[in-house]
Amino acid sequence: MSGWEGAAATPPPHPRLLRELSERAVLEALAREQGPLTRAELARRSGLSRPTIGDAVRRLEVDGVLVAVGVRSGYPGAAATFYDFAPTLGGALGVELNQHVTRVAVGGLLGGTLEETEHPPTAGTEDLRAVLRGLVGDPADGTARADGPVRAVTISVGAPVDPVDERAVPLPEGGHPRDPIRPAELLAGLDVPVHVENDVNLAAVAERRTGVATATTSFAYLYLGAGTSLGLGLMVDDRLVRGARGLAGEVGYLAVDAGRHALARAVGDADLASGTGADAAVVALGRAVTSICALVDPEMVVVGGPREVHDDVLVGIARHVEADAPRAVPLVRSALGASASVRGALLSARQRAWTDLLESRRGP
């Protein structure tokens, strides 16, 4: 008996799994192309048969995920129908909370920013709830968005966020907001998932996807805010480093000057914009960045945040790193500035919405 004659035949895939895989293939192919495709083109790109793709397209069309957008004629054979995502597929919402302003970015599910606005800073959970409900809309009272449902919301906060329950972790030095945010309570009654993430982590995500770090998978994002507001976002092998309780990157607590002063106090209100009188802050930041380079070996250090930083300050920090770090690591100014956190929030919300859309196609 030959080896293959006694082998059990590989069972065919379960119909539910085949349905899920074919629909995912259609959605991902359209997302990659950023434009309409015919069923034949979808079959070629996915490697699945035309009948399988045809069934998937019909299901997605019935459920309002896809729409026919035109017909290609003038070629031999039957006319081919193009399919694309429905205009009412919906999108995602990114919100940045800080002590001075509430920034909001609304984007489509597949990319781009449809709307970016600023609002007065929120005073607490109830105030924030009202802002979010106004942005998301409510089909029950006729205020649903005309461009489709908001499928996910990510809120950026100036405080560490516990990665387990997504609650803001209060610190002695404060942050924003001071009261814990409970995502489940914000949009109670609306079927929209809400997530909370640290603002510096989200800024790092934005720089990785659309800023100066698009070509690297390991970098550090040094956030310089007003006064003693400092933070660090770490991306290692294309993954955010959050720590056990979301406290990774709290560089303001790093000891400098023989441990007598924390970094946040050393930088304080130094005039980083002109560089005048910033010598002590440059030394402290140079030591901190050198330590970061020794610990995680990033490909670059991105310096960003709302605080203006003079070129001489960056040059001074870079000199300390070049002199004391295991190797020279380039310091690069952020490409996104003060909008990095809200853009990162939108990117995060869009990714979660896309994942939820794929998961929703799972059969019973």
N, C-alpha and C positions, 0 to 999 in steps of 0.2 A: 504494500500500500504506500503510495507516495505521501509526502508530508501534508499536502493540501487537502487530500481526499478525506482525511479524518478530522479536519479542523472545522469547528463550528462556524457557520456563516455569521458575518457581522450583522446584527439586527438593524433594520432601518431606523432612522431617527423618529422619535415620537412626533406625532402631528403637531402638538403644541410647540415643541422645540423648533420644528421646521418653520412654523408660522412666525415664531419670534425671530429666528435668524433671518428669514427672508424680509420681514418688515424692517428690522435693524439695518440690513444691507441696503434697502431702498433709501432709508432716511440718511444714513451715513454717506451714501454716494451723492445724494443731492446736496448735502452739507459741504462736501469737499468741492463740488463743482461750482457752488454758488450760482447756479443757474438751472433752467429746466432741462430735462432729459426725457427721451422716449423710453418705452418699455424695453426695446431692443438694446438701447444704450445702457440702461440699468442692468440688464442681464449680462452684457459683456463686462461691465465694471465689477459686478459682484461674483461672476462665475457661476451663477445659478441659472436654471433653465428659464426659458421665456414663460412657460405656463406658471411656474412657481412665482416669478416676479409679477406676472399679470394678476394672479390671485392676491398678492400682497398689495399691489397698487389699488385694486378694487376695494379692499378692506379699508385702506387708509383714506381713500376718497370718500367712502360712505361715512367714515367717522370725522370728516372735515379736516383731516390733517393735510391732505394733498388736494390740488385742483388741476383740472385740465386748463392749459394756458394758451393753446394754439395747435395748429396742425401743419405739418410739413408736407407739401405736395410738390409735384414737378419732377419726382424721381420715379424710377421703375418700381412697380409693386404698389401695394396699398398705401394710402396716406397714413402717416405716423402722427400720433397725438403726443404732445409734450406735456409733462407733468412737473409741477413745482409745489413748494410749500404754500398752504393757504395764507392769504394776507391776514386773516384773523387768527393765525396760529398763536399769537401772543408774544410775550417777551419777558424781560426780567428787570428788576429794580435794585439799584445800589444806593445806599444811604450812608452818608458820613456824618457822625455827630461829633462836634467839638464845642469848646466853650464860647466860640465866637460866631459860628454859623452852622446851619444844617445844609449839607450839599446833597443833591439828589441827581442821579443819572438813570434814565430809562433807555433801554436798548432792546432791539429785536432779538429773537432767540438765536439767530445765526450770526449776529455781528452788528457792528455799528452802534452809534449812540443817537437815539431819536430825539432826546431832550435832556438838557442839563440845566438845573436851576439851583438857586440858593434861597434859603428861608431863614428866618430868625432862629437863634438857638432854642432848642426845646427845653422846657423847664422840668420835665419829668416824664414818667411812663405814660400818663394820661395825655399829656401834650403830644408826645411822640405818636401815640396811638391815633390821635385825630389827624395828624399829618399823613400818616401812612394810609389810613382809610380813605382820605381824600385822593391820594395818588393811585391807590389800587382800584378804587371804585367798588360798588356792590351791586351785583345783578338784581338783588331783591328789591332795591329801591330805585332802580333805573339809572344808576350812575356808573355802570360798567364801562370800561374803556372801549372806544370805537375800534382800536387797532388790535383787539383781542385781549384775553386775560393776562394778567401778570402771574406768571407761573412760579416765581420764586423771588424772595427778597433777602438780601444780605446787608446787615447793618454793621458799619465800621465804628468802633468805639476806641477812645483813647485810654484804654486800660487793658491789662491782661485778660484773656478769656479762657476759661477752663475748657479744654477740648472735649471733655466728657459731656457736660450738660450745657455748654455754651453760655454760661453766666459770667458777667464781668466780675473780675476779682478786685475788690477794693484794696488799695495800697495806702500806707500812711501819708505819702506825699500827695495823695489824691489822684485825680484823673477825671475823665468825663465819659460816661456819667458817674456820679457818686453812688446813686442808687442802683442796685443790681437790675439788669434787664432780663426779663423772663420771656424768651421768644414766643412761647405758646400763648401768652396773654396779650400780645400786641395786636394780633389780628383775629382775636376770638370772634367766631361767627363767620369769618371769611375763609374759604378753602384755599389758603395760600401759605406755603411753608416759609417760615422766617428763620434766618440763621444770623448769628452774631460772631464777629471776628475782630481781632485786634487791628487797629488802623495801620500800624507799621508793617505787620504781616501782609496786609492787603496791598500796601504800597509796593512791597517787594514783588508780589504777584504781578502787579501792573507793569513794573519795570521789566520783569522777565518776559511777559507776553507782548508788550507793545513799546517798551522803552529802550534803555541803553544796554540791557542785559539779555536781549533776545538770542544772542549767539553763545550763551554760557548756561550751564546747569548748576553751577556752584558759585554763589556770590553772597556778599553781605551788604545789607542796605542800612546805612547809618542815618537815622532820622534826627534832624535838628529842629526843635520847635522853639517857641518863645520861652524865655526864662530858663527854668531847669527842666523843660520838657525834652527828654531824650529817649531814643528807642533804637532797637536793632532788629531787623528782619533777616533771618538766615535761610538761604535756599541751598541745600546740599543734595546733589544728585537729583535735582529737579523736584525736591520735596521740601516743604516748609518744616523747620525745626521749631516745635512749639513747647516741648518739655512736658513733664508729667502733669503739671497744673497750669500750663499756659504761660509760665514765667520765664521761659527762655528768651534771651534778648533784652532783658531789663538792665541795660548797660549803665543806666544812671546810678546803679548801686556799686559799680566797680570802684575799688579803692585806688586812689592815686596819691602821690606825694607821701610815701611811706604809710599809707593807710589812714592818714588823718582826715582826708576829705573824700567824699564820694564824687564821682565824675560829674553828676548833675550840678552839684554845688560849685565845683571848680569852673564849669563852663558858665553857669549862671547867666547873668545879663551882660556878659562880655560883648563888646562891639565887634561881632564877626563880620558885619557888613562892610566896614571900612578897614578892619584889621588893626585899627588903632587901639592899643592897650589890650590886645588879645593874646599876648605872649603866653601867659599862664594857661589860658584855655587851649592854645595850640599844643603846648607841652602835654597837657592832660589828655587831649583827644589823640595826640600822637601815641602816647603810651597805651591808651585804650585800643586803638586800631591795631597797634603792634601785637597786643595780647590776642585780639580776635584772629589775626592772621596766623599766629602761632597755634591757636587751638583748632581752627577749622580749615585753614589753608584755602581761602577762597581764590577764585580766579581774578576777581576785582572787588573793590569796595565802592559802592554807589553812595554818594552823599546827597541827601534830599530833604524834603520837608518844607514848611512855609518860611523858615528863617533864611534870610539872605546871607550868603557867605562869600566873602571877598576871595579872589583868586589867590592872594598872598596867604590866606589862612589854609587853603587846600595845599598849596605848595609846602607850607611849613609842616603840616601833618604828614605829607608824603615823604619829607626828608627824614622824619623820625622813623617812619616805617622802613624806609630804605636802609637806614643805619642799623636798626635793631631787630627787625623781623627776620625770620629764617630765610626769606627771599623777598625781593621787591615785588609789591603788589600794587597795581595801578589804582589810583583814586579817580573816580569818574563822577562828574556832576549829573544829577538826575535829569532825565529828559521830560519828566512830567510835572515836576514842581509840586505845588500845593494841591493839585488835583489827583495825585497818584492814588490816594486812599479811596476816593469815591469811584475811580475807574477800576481799581482792584475789586471793590465791592460789586460793581456791575459784572465784571468778569466771573467772579465767584458765583453770583446769582445765576448767571447765564449757564455756567457749567452744571450747576445743580438742577436747573430747569430742564436742560437737555437730558441729563441722566434720568430725571423723573419721567420725561416723555417716553424714553426708551423702556423704562420699567413698566410704564402703564400699558404697554403693548403686550405684556405677558398674558397668556391665556389662562383660564381658570384651571 
